[in-house]
Amino acid sequence: MQKNEPIRMCIACRVRQLQKELIRLQQNRGNISPYSGKGRSFYLCRICSQNEKKVKGLIKRFRLSTDDSERFVKYLKELDKNG
Ligand SMILES: [Zn+2]
């Protein structure tokens, strides 16, 4: 691991990892979406993104509506498929 590579923390399990290993997301009007380059972002590790319990916890934490949480879960599943 190179010393100057940015490290970020997963908001679900608080594990620190290289930024590039994490999934960058943002909350936009209640909905959680992939980071668009603007606004505040947060990170989720790959393990948490595939952990149903952790994902449900996030949905609660961000008070997502049913529609928004379905979209979020779908997005994470797509990520898994694409590797
Ligand atoms: Zn995590």
PDB file of the backbone (N, CA, C, O) and the ligand in Angstrom, with CONECT records:
HET     ZN  A 101       1
ATOM      1  N   MET A   1       0.844  -1.213   0.000  1.00  0.00           N
ATOM      2  CA  MET A   1       0.000   0.000   0.000  1.00  0.00           C
ATOM      3  C   MET A   1       0.873   1.254   0.000  1.00  0.00           C
ATOM      4  O   MET A   1       1.801   1.370   0.801  1.00  0.00           O
ATOM      5  N   GLN A   2       0.583   2.158  -0.869  1.00  0.00           N
ATOM      6  CA  GLN A   2       1.362   3.394  -0.922  1.00  0.00           C
ATOM      7  C   GLN A   2       0.898   4.370   0.146  1.00  0.00           C
ATOM      8  O   GLN A   2      -0.290   4.468   0.454  1.00  0.00           O
ATOM      9  N   LYS A   3       1.838   5.069   0.687  1.00  0.00           N
ATOM     10  CA  LYS A   3       1.539   5.956   1.806  1.00  0.00           C
ATOM     11  C   LYS A   3       0.635   7.133   1.443  1.00  0.00           C
ATOM     12  O   LYS A   3      -0.166   7.590   2.259  1.00  0.00           O
ATOM     13  N   ASN A   4       0.772   7.606   0.236  1.00  0.00           N
ATOM     14  CA  ASN A   4       0.046   8.836  -0.102  1.00  0.00           C
ATOM     15  C   ASN A   4      -1.326   8.591  -0.738  1.00  0.00           C
ATOM     16  O   ASN A   4      -1.960   9.523  -1.231  1.00  0.00           O
ATOM     17  N   GLU A   5      -1.777   7.337  -0.725  1.00  0.00           N
ATOM     18  CA  GLU A   5      -3.111   7.078  -1.264  1.00  0.00           C
ATOM     19  C   GLU A   5      -4.165   7.432  -0.228  1.00  0.00           C
ATOM     20  O   GLU A   5      -4.022   7.095   0.947  1.00  0.00           O
ATOM     21  N   PRO A   6      -5.229   8.114  -0.659  1.00  0.00           N
ATOM     22  CA  PRO A   6      -6.232   8.566   0.302  1.00  0.00           C
ATOM     23  C   PRO A   6      -6.991   7.413   0.950  1.00  0.00           C
ATOM     24  O   PRO A   6      -7.388   6.460   0.279  1.00  0.00           O
ATOM     25  N   ILE A   7      -7.181   7.513   2.240  1.00  0.00           N
ATOM     26  CA  ILE A   7      -7.910   6.509   3.014  1.00  0.00           C
ATOM     27  C   ILE A   7      -9.248   7.122   3.435  1.00  0.00           C
ATOM     28  O   ILE A   7      -9.309   8.271   3.873  1.00  0.00           O
ATOM     29  N   ARG A   8     -10.298   6.348   3.296  1.00  0.00           N
ATOM     30  CA  ARG A   8     -11.617   6.807   3.721  1.00  0.00           C
ATOM     31  C   ARG A   8     -12.272   5.750   4.592  1.00  0.00           C
ATOM     32  O   ARG A   8     -11.846   4.595   4.631  1.00  0.00           O
ATOM     33  N   MET A   9     -13.312   6.169   5.285  1.00  0.00           N
ATOM     34  CA  MET A   9     -13.960   5.265   6.220  1.00  0.00           C
ATOM     35  C   MET A   9     -15.355   4.885   5.734  1.00  0.00           C
ATOM     36  O   MET A   9     -16.119   5.733   5.271  1.00  0.00           O
ATOM     37  N   CYS A  10     -15.668   3.621   5.845  1.00  0.00           N
ATOM     38  CA  CYS A  10     -17.015   3.148   5.521  1.00  0.00           C
ATOM     39  C   CYS A  10     -17.963   3.625   6.622  1.00  0.00           C
ATOM     40  O   CYS A  10     -17.685   3.435   7.806  1.00  0.00           O
ATOM     41  N   ILE A  11     -19.067   4.235   6.239  1.00  0.00           N
ATOM     42  CA  ILE A  11     -19.961   4.777   7.263  1.00  0.00           C
ATOM     43  C   ILE A  11     -20.755   3.684   7.992  1.00  0.00           C
ATOM     44  O   ILE A  11     -21.321   3.932   9.057  1.00  0.00           O
ATOM     45  N   ALA A  12     -20.793   2.486   7.421  1.00  0.00           N
ATOM     46  CA  ALA A  12     -21.570   1.424   8.057  1.00  0.00           C
ATOM     47  C   ALA A  12     -20.750   0.641   9.085  1.00  0.00           C
ATOM     48  O   ALA A  12     -21.241   0.360  10.178  1.00  0.00           O
ATOM     49  N   CYS A  13     -19.510   0.288   8.745  1.00  0.00           N
ATOM     50  CA  CYS A  13     -18.712  -0.535   9.674  1.00  0.00           C
ATOM     51  C   CYS A  13     -17.496   0.219  10.206  1.00  0.00           C
ATOM     52  O   CYS A  13     -16.776  -0.297  11.061  1.00  0.00           O
ATOM     53  N   ARG A  14     -17.262   1.422   9.714  1.00  0.00           N
ATOM     54  CA  ARG A  14     -16.173   2.285  10.176  1.00  0.00           C
ATOM     55  C   ARG A  14     -14.778   1.723   9.920  1.00  0.00           C
ATOM     56  O   ARG A  14     -13.804   2.123  10.557  1.00  0.00           O
ATOM     57  N   VAL A  15     -14.702   0.802   8.989  1.00  0.00           N
ATOM     58  CA  VAL A  15     -13.399   0.274   8.609  1.00  0.00           C
ATOM     59  C   VAL A  15     -12.755   1.249   7.634  1.00  0.00           C
ATOM     60  O   VAL A  15     -13.421   1.767   6.738  1.00  0.00           O
ATOM     61  N   ARG A  16     -11.484   1.496   7.803  1.00  0.00           N
ATOM     62  CA  ARG A  16     -10.772   2.402   6.901  1.00  0.00           C
ATOM     63  C   ARG A  16     -10.159   1.608   5.763  1.00  0.00           C
ATOM     64  O   ARG A  16      -9.542   0.561   5.962  1.00  0.00           O
ATOM     65  N   GLN A  17     -10.348   2.138   4.567  1.00  0.00           N
ATOM     66  CA  GLN A  17      -9.827   1.481   3.376  1.00  0.00           C
ATOM     67  C   GLN A  17      -9.355   2.527   2.396  1.00  0.00           C
ATOM     68  O   GLN A  17      -9.625   3.718   2.548  1.00  0.00           O
ATOM     69  N   LEU A  18      -8.632   2.053   1.371  1.00  0.00           N
ATOM     70  CA  LEU A  18      -8.248   2.961   0.301  1.00  0.00           C
ATOM     71  C   LEU A  18      -9.512   3.508  -0.354  1.00  0.00           C
ATOM     72  O   LEU A  18     -10.480   2.782  -0.578  1.00  0.00           O
ATOM     73  N   GLN A  19      -9.479   4.792  -0.653  1.00  0.00           N
ATOM     74  CA  GLN A  19     -10.643   5.449  -1.254  1.00  0.00           C
ATOM     75  C   GLN A  19     -11.147   4.704  -2.484  1.00  0.00           C
ATOM     76  O   GLN A  19     -12.353   4.558  -2.684  1.00  0.00           O
ATOM     77  N   LYS A  20     -10.208   4.235  -3.309  1.00  0.00           N
ATOM     78  CA  LYS A  20     -10.612   3.587  -4.562  1.00  0.00           C
ATOM     79  C   LYS A  20     -11.289   2.231  -4.349  1.00  0.00           C
ATOM     80  O   LYS A  20     -11.955   1.721  -5.249  1.00  0.00           O
ATOM     81  N   GLU A  21     -11.120   1.648  -3.160  1.00  0.00           N
ATOM     82  CA  GLU A  21     -11.757   0.367  -2.865  1.00  0.00           C
ATOM     83  C   GLU A  21     -13.196   0.555  -2.377  1.00  0.00           C
ATOM     84  O   GLU A  21     -13.966  -0.403  -2.306  1.00  0.00           O
ATOM     85  N   LEU A  22     -13.543   1.777  -2.049  1.00  0.00           N
ATOM     86  CA  LEU A  22     -14.859   2.052  -1.476  1.00  0.00           C
ATOM     87  C   LEU A  22     -15.821   2.568  -2.529  1.00  0.00           C
ATOM     88  O   LEU A  22     -15.419   3.056  -3.585  1.00  0.00           O
ATOM     89  N   ILE A  23     -17.103   2.447  -2.213  1.00  0.00           N
ATOM     90  CA  ILE A  23     -18.145   2.957  -3.105  1.00  0.00           C
ATOM     91  C   ILE A  23     -18.498   4.361  -2.619  1.00  0.00           C
ATOM     92  O   ILE A  23     -18.829   4.553  -1.449  1.00  0.00           O
ATOM     93  N   ARG A  24     -18.426   5.329  -3.510  1.00  0.00           N
ATOM     94  CA  ARG A  24     -18.712   6.698  -3.116  1.00  0.00           C
ATOM     95  C   ARG A  24     -20.156   7.057  -3.453  1.00  0.00           C
ATOM     96  O   ARG A  24     -20.608   6.910  -4.589  1.00  0.00           O
ATOM     97  N   LEU A  25     -20.855   7.524  -2.444  1.00  0.00           N
ATOM     98  CA  LEU A  25     -22.278   7.832  -2.602  1.00  0.00           C
ATOM     99  C   LEU A  25     -22.562   9.222  -2.058  1.00  0.00           C
ATOM    100  O   LEU A  25     -21.738   9.819  -1.364  1.00  0.00           O
ATOM    101  N   GLN A  26     -23.723   9.715  -2.383  1.00  0.00           N
ATOM    102  CA  GLN A  26     -24.150  10.966  -1.765  1.00  0.00           C
ATOM    103  C   GLN A  26     -25.648  10.915  -1.514  1.00  0.00           C
ATOM    104  O   GLN A  26     -26.381  10.154  -2.145  1.00  0.00           O
ATOM    105  N   GLN A  27     -26.079  11.746  -0.575  1.00  0.00           N
ATOM    106  CA  GLN A  27     -27.498  11.834  -0.316  1.00  0.00           C
ATOM    107  C   GLN A  27     -28.026  13.100  -0.952  1.00  0.00           C
ATOM    108  O   GLN A  27     -27.515  14.197  -0.731  1.00  0.00           O
ATOM    109  N   ASN A  28     -29.059  12.915  -1.743  1.00  0.00           N
ATOM    110  CA  ASN A  28     -29.603  14.020  -2.502  1.00  0.00           C
ATOM    111  C   ASN A  28     -31.115  14.048  -2.325  1.00  0.00           C
ATOM    112  O   ASN A  28     -31.819  13.190  -2.856  1.00  0.00           O
ATOM    113  N   ARG A  29     -31.612  15.017  -1.590  1.00  0.00           N
ATOM    114  CA  ARG A  29     -33.054  15.123  -1.306  1.00  0.00           C
ATOM    115  C   ARG A  29     -33.631  13.807  -0.823  1.00  0.00           C
ATOM    116  O   ARG A  29     -34.661  13.352  -1.320  1.00  0.00           O
ATOM    117  N   GLY A  30     -32.965  13.195   0.148  1.00  0.00           N
ATOM    118  CA  GLY A  30     -33.497  11.971   0.722  1.00  0.00           C
ATOM    119  C   GLY A  30     -33.016  10.723   0.018  1.00  0.00           C
ATOM    120  O   GLY A  30     -32.871   9.673   0.643  1.00  0.00           O
ATOM    121  N   ASN A  31     -32.770  10.823  -1.264  1.00  0.00           N
ATOM    122  CA  ASN A  31     -32.358   9.646  -2.015  1.00  0.00           C
ATOM    123  C   ASN A  31     -30.852   9.448  -1.914  1.00  0.00           C
ATOM    124  O   ASN A  31     -30.096  10.419  -1.889  1.00  0.00           O
ATOM    125  N   ILE A  32     -30.416   8.192  -1.856  1.00  0.00           N
ATOM    126  CA  ILE A  32     -28.979   7.911  -1.910  1.00  0.00           C
ATOM    127  C   ILE A  32     -28.630   7.514  -3.332  1.00  0.00           C
ATOM    128  O   ILE A  32     -29.231   6.601  -3.898  1.00  0.00           O
ATOM    129  N   SER A  33     -27.657   8.201  -3.905  1.00  0.00           N
ATOM    130  CA  SER A  33     -27.289   7.944  -5.287  1.00  0.00           C
ATOM    131  C   SER A  33     -25.769   7.940  -5.417  1.00  0.00           C
ATOM    132  O   SER A  33     -25.063   8.390  -4.515  1.00  0.00           O
ATOM    133  N   PRO A  34     -25.269   7.432  -6.542  1.00  0.00           N
ATOM    134  CA  PRO A  34     -23.826   7.498  -6.768  1.00  0.00           C
ATOM    135  C   PRO A  34     -23.351   8.953  -6.746  1.00  0.00           C
ATOM    136  O   PRO A  34     -24.080   9.861  -7.144  1.00  0.00           O
ATOM    137  N   TYR A  35     -22.158   9.152  -6.291  1.00  0.00           N
ATOM    138  CA  TYR A  35     -21.628  10.506  -6.183  1.00  0.00           C
ATOM    139  C   TYR A  35     -21.538  11.168  -7.558  1.00  0.00           C
ATOM    140  O   TYR A  35     -20.997  10.601  -8.507  1.00  0.00           O
ATOM    141  N   SER A  36     -22.082  12.385  -7.638  1.00  0.00           N
ATOM    142  CA  SER A  36     -22.146  13.071  -8.931  1.00  0.00           C
ATOM    143  C   SER A  36     -21.002  14.056  -9.113  1.00  0.00           C
ATOM    144  O   SER A  36     -20.856  14.648 -10.182  1.00  0.00           O
ATOM    145  N   GLY A  37     -20.201  14.231  -8.089  1.00  0.00           N
ATOM    146  CA  GLY A  37     -19.105  15.189  -8.190  1.00  0.00           C
ATOM    147  C   GLY A  37     -19.391  16.481  -7.447  1.00  0.00           C
ATOM    148  O   GLY A  37     -18.515  17.333  -7.295  1.00  0.00           O
ATOM    149  N   LYS A  38     -20.626  16.617  -6.987  1.00  0.00           N
ATOM    150  CA  LYS A  38     -21.007  17.834  -6.261  1.00  0.00           C
ATOM    151  C   LYS A  38     -21.596  17.474  -4.904  1.00  0.00           C
ATOM    152  O   LYS A  38     -22.215  16.423  -4.736  1.00  0.00           O
ATOM    153  N   GLY A  39     -21.398  18.341  -3.970  1.00  0.00           N
ATOM    154  CA  GLY A  39     -22.011  18.147  -2.657  1.00  0.00           C
ATOM    155  C   GLY A  39     -21.207  17.212  -1.770  1.00  0.00           C
ATOM    156  O   GLY A  39     -20.086  16.824  -2.098  1.00  0.00           O
ATOM    157  N   ARG A  40     -21.799  16.865  -0.652  1.00  0.00           N
ATOM    158  CA  ARG A  40     -21.118  16.020   0.312  1.00  0.00           C
ATOM    159  C   ARG A  40     -21.287  14.554  -0.060  1.00  0.00           C
ATOM    160  O   ARG A  40     -22.346  14.132  -0.525  1.00  0.00           O
ATOM    161  N   SER A  41     -20.252  13.807   0.150  1.00  0.00           N
ATOM    162  CA  SER A  41     -20.323  12.390  -0.177  1.00  0.00           C
ATOM    163  C   SER A  41     -19.923  11.559   1.028  1.00  0.00           C
ATOM    164  O   SER A  41     -19.380  12.069   2.008  1.00  0.00           O
ATOM    165  N   PHE A  42     -20.199  10.296   0.936  1.00  0.00           N
ATOM    166  CA  PHE A  42     -19.758   9.360   1.966  1.00  0.00           C
ATOM    167  C   PHE A  42     -19.394   8.049   1.296  1.00  0.00           C
ATOM    168  O   PHE A  42     -19.648   7.847   0.108  1.00  0.00           O
ATOM    169  N   TYR A  43     -18.799   7.167   2.071  1.00  0.00           N
ATOM    170  CA  TYR A  43     -18.275   5.930   1.492  1.00  0.00           C
ATOM    171  C   TYR A  43     -18.876   4.700   2.145  1.00  0.00           C
ATOM    172  O   TYR A  43     -19.228   4.685   3.325  1.00  0.00           O
ATOM    173  N   LEU A  44     -18.975   3.675   1.320  1.00  0.00           N
ATOM    174  CA  LEU A  44     -19.472   2.390   1.781  1.00  0.00           C
ATOM    175  C   LEU A  44     -18.511   1.329   1.250  1.00  0.00           C
ATOM    176  O   LEU A  44     -18.126   1.369   0.082  1.00  0.00           O
ATOM    177  N   CYS A  45     -18.120   0.377   2.106  1.00  0.00           N
ATOM    178  CA  CYS A  45     -17.225  -0.667   1.607  1.00  0.00           C
ATOM    179  C   CYS A  45     -18.034  -1.735   0.869  1.00  0.00           C
ATOM    180  O   CYS A  45     -19.255  -1.813   1.005  1.00  0.00           O
ATOM    181  N   ARG A  46     -17.339  -2.545   0.097  1.00  0.00           N
ATOM    182  CA  ARG A  46     -18.010  -3.561  -0.732  1.00  0.00           C
ATOM    183  C   ARG A  46     -18.716  -4.590   0.141  1.00  0.00           C
ATOM    184  O   ARG A  46     -19.788  -5.085  -0.206  1.00  0.00           O
ATOM    185  N   ILE A  47     -18.107  -4.905   1.268  1.00  0.00           N
ATOM    186  CA  ILE A  47     -18.714  -5.916   2.148  1.00  0.00           C
ATOM    187  C   ILE A  47     -20.053  -5.409   2.683  1.00  0.00           C
ATOM    188  O   ILE A  47     -21.048  -6.134   2.657  1.00  0.00           O
ATOM    189  N   CYS A  48     -20.079  -4.175   3.164  1.00  0.00           N
ATOM    190  CA  CYS A  48     -21.327  -3.627   3.687  1.00  0.00           C
ATOM    191  C   CYS A  48     -22.366  -3.444   2.585  1.00  0.00           C
ATOM    192  O   CYS A  48     -23.563  -3.599   2.828  1.00  0.00           O
ATOM    193  N   SER A  49     -21.923  -3.122   1.399  1.00  0.00           N
ATOM    194  CA  SER A  49     -22.863  -2.889   0.307  1.00  0.00           C
ATOM    195  C   SER A  49     -23.618  -4.168  -0.041  1.00  0.00           C
ATOM    196  O   SER A  49     -24.701  -4.112  -0.625  1.00  0.00           O
ATOM    197  N   GLN A  50     -23.049  -5.325   0.316  1.00  0.00           N
ATOM    198  CA  GLN A  50     -23.715  -6.601   0.031  1.00  0.00           C
ATOM    199  C   GLN A  50     -24.284  -7.232   1.298  1.00  0.00           C
ATOM    200  O   GLN A  50     -24.737  -8.377   1.282  1.00  0.00           O
ATOM    201  N   ASN A  51     -24.257  -6.484   2.387  1.00  0.00           N
ATOM    202  CA  ASN A  51     -24.775  -6.993   3.656  1.00  0.00           C
ATOM    203  C   ASN A  51     -26.165  -6.397   3.902  1.00  0.00           C
ATOM    204  O   ASN A  51     -26.312  -5.206   4.176  1.00  0.00           O
ATOM    205  N   GLU A  52     -27.160  -7.249   3.798  1.00  0.00           N
ATOM    206  CA  GLU A  52     -28.544  -6.796   3.855  1.00  0.00           C
ATOM    207  C   GLU A  52     -28.844  -6.021   5.139  1.00  0.00           C
ATOM    208  O   GLU A  52     -29.546  -5.010   5.124  1.00  0.00           O
ATOM    209  N   LYS A  53     -28.302  -6.514   6.235  1.00  0.00           N
ATOM    210  CA  LYS A  53     -28.537  -5.879   7.533  1.00  0.00           C
ATOM    211  C   LYS A  53     -27.965  -4.466   7.568  1.00  0.00           C
ATOM    212  O   LYS A  53     -28.601  -3.528   8.048  1.00  0.00           O
ATOM    213  N   LYS A  54     -26.756  -4.343   7.049  1.00  0.00           N
ATOM    214  CA  LYS A  54     -26.081  -3.038   7.053  1.00  0.00           C
ATOM    215  C   LYS A  54     -26.815  -2.057   6.150  1.00  0.00           C
ATOM    216  O   LYS A  54     -26.981  -0.883   6.481  1.00  0.00           O
ATOM    217  N   VAL A  55     -27.250  -2.566   5.003  1.00  0.00           N
ATOM    218  CA  VAL A  55     -27.966  -1.716   4.047  1.00  0.00           C
ATOM    219  C   VAL A  55     -29.283  -1.243   4.666  1.00  0.00           C
ATOM    220  O   VAL A  55     -29.666  -0.084   4.506  1.00  0.00           O
ATOM    221  N   LYS A  56     -29.964  -2.134   5.366  1.00  0.00           N
ATOM    222  CA  LYS A  56     -31.214  -1.758   6.019  1.00  0.00           C
ATOM    223  C   LYS A  56     -30.970  -0.705   7.091  1.00  0.00           C
ATOM    224  O   LYS A  56     -31.766   0.216   7.273  1.00  0.00           O
ATOM    225  N   GLY A  57     -29.863  -0.858   7.788  1.00  0.00           N
ATOM    226  CA  GLY A  57     -29.499   0.124   8.806  1.00  0.00           C
ATOM    227  C   GLY A  57     -29.298   1.501   8.201  1.00  0.00           C
ATOM    228  O   GLY A  57     -29.710   2.509   8.774  1.00  0.00           O
ATOM    229  N   LEU A  58     -28.660   1.537   7.035  1.00  0.00           N
ATOM    230  CA  LEU A  58     -28.414   2.810   6.346  1.00  0.00           C
ATOM    231  C   LEU A  58     -29.727   3.442   5.896  1.00  0.00           C
ATOM    232  O   LEU A  58     -29.924   4.653   6.004  1.00  0.00           O
ATOM    233  N   ILE A  59     -30.603   2.606   5.397  1.00  0.00           N
ATOM    234  CA  ILE A  59     -31.899   3.099   4.923  1.00  0.00           C
ATOM    235  C   ILE A  59     -32.635   3.782   6.075  1.00  0.00           C
ATOM    236  O   ILE A  59     -33.265   4.825   5.897  1.00  0.00           O
ATOM    237  N   LYS A  60     -32.544   3.178   7.246  1.00  0.00           N
ATOM    238  CA  LYS A  60     -33.160   3.748   8.440  1.00  0.00           C
ATOM    239  C   LYS A  60     -32.486   5.057   8.822  1.00  0.00           C
ATOM    240  O   LYS A  60     -33.135   6.064   9.107  1.00  0.00           O
ATOM    241  N   ARG A  61     -31.172   5.003   8.817  1.00  0.00           N
ATOM    242  CA  ARG A  61     -30.374   6.152   9.227  1.00  0.00           C
ATOM    243  C   ARG A  61     -30.630   7.363   8.336  1.00  0.00           C
ATOM    244  O   ARG A  61     -30.675   8.495   8.817  1.00  0.00           O
ATOM    245  N   PHE A  62     -30.796   7.126   7.052  1.00  0.00           N
ATOM    246  CA  PHE A  62     -31.016   8.235   6.119  1.00  0.00           C
ATOM    247  C   PHE A  62     -32.496   8.500   5.889  1.00  0.00           C
ATOM    248  O   PHE A  62     -32.865   9.357   5.086  1.00  0.00           O
ATOM    249  N   ARG A  63     -33.342   7.756   6.603  1.00  0.00           N
ATOM    250  CA  ARG A  63     -34.799   7.923   6.516  1.00  0.00           C
ATOM    251  C   ARG A  63     -35.290   7.912   5.072  1.00  0.00           C
ATOM    252  O   ARG A  63     -36.021   8.803   4.640  1.00  0.00           O
ATOM    253  N   LEU A  64     -34.877   6.902   4.350  1.00  0.00           N
ATOM    254  CA  LEU A  64     -35.271   6.813   2.945  1.00  0.00           C
ATOM    255  C   LEU A  64     -36.724   6.360   2.825  1.00  0.00           C
ATOM    256  O   LEU A  64     -37.214   5.561   3.623  1.00  0.00           O
ATOM    257  N   SER A  65     -37.387   6.885   1.823  1.00  0.00           N
ATOM    258  CA  SER A  65     -38.743   6.425   1.523  1.00  0.00           C
ATOM    259  C   SER A  65     -38.649   5.035   0.889  1.00  0.00           C
ATOM    260  O   SER A  65     -37.563   4.592   0.516  1.00  0.00           O
ATOM    261  N   THR A  66     -39.777   4.358   0.771  1.00  0.00           N
ATOM    262  CA  THR A  66     -39.773   3.013   0.187  1.00  0.00           C
ATOM    263  C   THR A  66     -39.191   3.042  -1.224  1.00  0.00           C
ATOM    264  O   THR A  66     -38.366   2.199  -1.574  1.00  0.00           O
ATOM    265  N   ASP A  67     -39.615   4.001  -2.024  1.00  0.00           N
ATOM    266  CA  ASP A  67     -39.107   4.120  -3.394  1.00  0.00           C
ATOM    267  C   ASP A  67     -37.600   4.312  -3.415  1.00  0.00           C
ATOM    268  O   ASP A  67     -36.881   3.646  -4.160  1.00  0.00           O
ATOM    269  N   ASP A  68     -37.137   5.235  -2.583  1.00  0.00           N
ATOM    270  CA  ASP A  68     -35.716   5.557  -2.556  1.00  0.00           C
ATOM    271  C   ASP A  68     -34.888   4.373  -2.067  1.00  0.00           C
ATOM    272  O   ASP A  68     -33.796   4.119  -2.576  1.00  0.00           O
ATOM    273  N   SER A  69     -35.413   3.647  -1.071  1.00  0.00           N
ATOM    274  CA  SER A  69     -34.636   2.514  -0.577  1.00  0.00           C
ATOM    275  C   SER A  69     -34.581   1.401  -1.616  1.00  0.00           C
ATOM    276  O   SER A  69     -33.564   0.721  -1.747  1.00  0.00           O
ATOM    277  N   GLU A  70     -35.675   1.213  -2.356  1.00  0.00           N
ATOM    278  CA  GLU A  70     -35.657   0.196  -3.415  1.00  0.00           C
ATOM    279  C   GLU A  70     -34.621   0.538  -4.481  1.00  0.00           C
ATOM    280  O   GLU A  70     -33.900  -0.330  -4.974  1.00  0.00           O
ATOM    281  N   ARG A  71     -34.565   1.812  -4.819  1.00  0.00           N
ATOM    282  CA  ARG A  71     -33.602   2.269  -5.825  1.00  0.00           C
ATOM    283  C   ARG A  71     -32.168   2.032  -5.329  1.00  0.00           C
ATOM    284  O   ARG A  71     -31.298   1.583  -6.076  1.00  0.00           O
ATOM    285  N   PHE A  72     -31.954   2.342  -4.070  1.00  0.00           N
ATOM    286  CA  PHE A  72     -30.642   2.203  -3.455  1.00  0.00           C
ATOM    287  C   PHE A  72     -30.207   0.729  -3.446  1.00  0.00           C
ATOM    288  O   PHE A  72     -29.080   0.406  -3.822  1.00  0.00           O
ATOM    289  N   VAL A  73     -31.106  -0.152  -3.016  1.00  0.00           N
ATOM    290  CA  VAL A  73     -30.800  -1.583  -2.964  1.00  0.00           C
ATOM    291  C   VAL A  73     -30.503  -2.117  -4.364  1.00  0.00           C
ATOM    292  O   VAL A  73     -29.594  -2.925  -4.556  1.00  0.00           O
ATOM    293  N   LYS A  74     -31.287  -1.649  -5.337  1.00  0.00           N
ATOM    294  CA  LYS A  74     -31.095  -2.072  -6.720  1.00  0.00           C
ATOM    295  C   LYS A  74     -29.718  -1.638  -7.230  1.00  0.00           C
ATOM    296  O   LYS A  74     -29.016  -2.397  -7.898  1.00  0.00           O
ATOM    297  N   TYR A  75     -29.361  -0.429  -6.905  1.00  0.00           N
ATOM    298  CA  TYR A  75     -28.065   0.102  -7.328  1.00  0.00           C
ATOM    299  C   TYR A  75     -26.921  -0.745  -6.759  1.00  0.00           C
ATOM    300  O   TYR A  75     -25.959  -1.058  -7.460  1.00  0.00           O
ATOM    301  N   LEU A  76     -27.040  -1.106  -5.492  1.00  0.00           N
ATOM    302  CA  LEU A  76     -25.998  -1.909  -4.863  1.00  0.00           C
ATOM    303  C   LEU A  76     -25.913  -3.299  -5.484  1.00  0.00           C
ATOM    304  O   LEU A  76     -24.826  -3.865  -5.610  1.00  0.00           O
ATOM    305  N   LYS A  77     -27.056  -3.844  -5.868  1.00  0.00           N
ATOM    306  CA  LYS A  77     -27.059  -5.163  -6.511  1.00  0.00           C
ATOM    307  C   LYS A  77     -26.386  -5.090  -7.875  1.00  0.00           C
ATOM    308  O   LYS A  77     -25.658  -6.004  -8.264  1.00  0.00           O
ATOM    309  N   GLU A  78     -26.630  -4.008  -8.597  1.00  0.00           N
ATOM    310  CA  GLU A  78     -25.996  -3.813  -9.902  1.00  0.00           C
ATOM    311  C   GLU A  78     -24.476  -3.755  -9.738  1.00  0.00           C
ATOM    312  O   GLU A  78     -23.731  -4.309 -10.546  1.00  0.00           O
ATOM    313  N   LEU A  79     -24.038  -3.089  -8.699  1.00  0.00           N
ATOM    314  CA  LEU A  79     -22.604  -2.964  -8.420  1.00  0.00           C
ATOM    315  C   LEU A  79     -21.985  -4.333  -8.244  1.00  0.00           C
ATOM    316  O   LEU A  79     -20.896  -4.615  -8.745  1.00  0.00           O
ATOM    317  N   ASP A  80     -22.707  -5.182  -7.518  1.00  0.00           N
ATOM    318  CA  ASP A  80     -22.214  -6.526  -7.238  1.00  0.00           C
ATOM    319  C   ASP A  80     -22.036  -7.299  -8.541  1.00  0.00           C
ATOM    320  O   ASP A  80     -21.038  -7.995  -8.731  1.00  0.00           O
ATOM    321  N   LYS A  81     -23.015  -7.169  -9.436  1.00  0.00           N
ATOM    322  CA  LYS A  81     -22.972  -7.871 -10.710  1.00  0.00           C
ATOM    323  C   LYS A  81     -21.802  -7.399 -11.564  1.00  0.00           C
ATOM    324  O   LYS A  81     -21.126  -8.191 -12.220  1.00  0.00           O
ATOM    325  N   ASN A  82     -21.584  -6.087 -11.539  1.00  0.00           N
ATOM    326  CA  ASN A  82     -20.519  -5.517 -12.368  1.00  0.00           C
ATOM    327  C   ASN A  82     -19.137  -5.700 -11.761  1.00  0.00           C
ATOM    328  O   ASN A  82     -18.130  -5.349 -12.375  1.00  0.00           O
ATOM    329  N   GLY A  83     -19.094  -6.245 -10.568  1.00  0.00           N
ATOM    330  CA  GLY A  83     -17.816  -6.481  -9.890  1.00  0.00           C
ATOM    331  C   GLY A  83     -17.310  -5.219  -9.279  1.00  0.00           C
ATOM    332  O   GLY A  83     -16.244  -5.215  -8.663  1.00  0.00           O
TER     333      GLY A  83
HETATM  334 ZN    ZN A 101     -18.263  -1.319   5.669  1.00  0.00          ZN2+
END
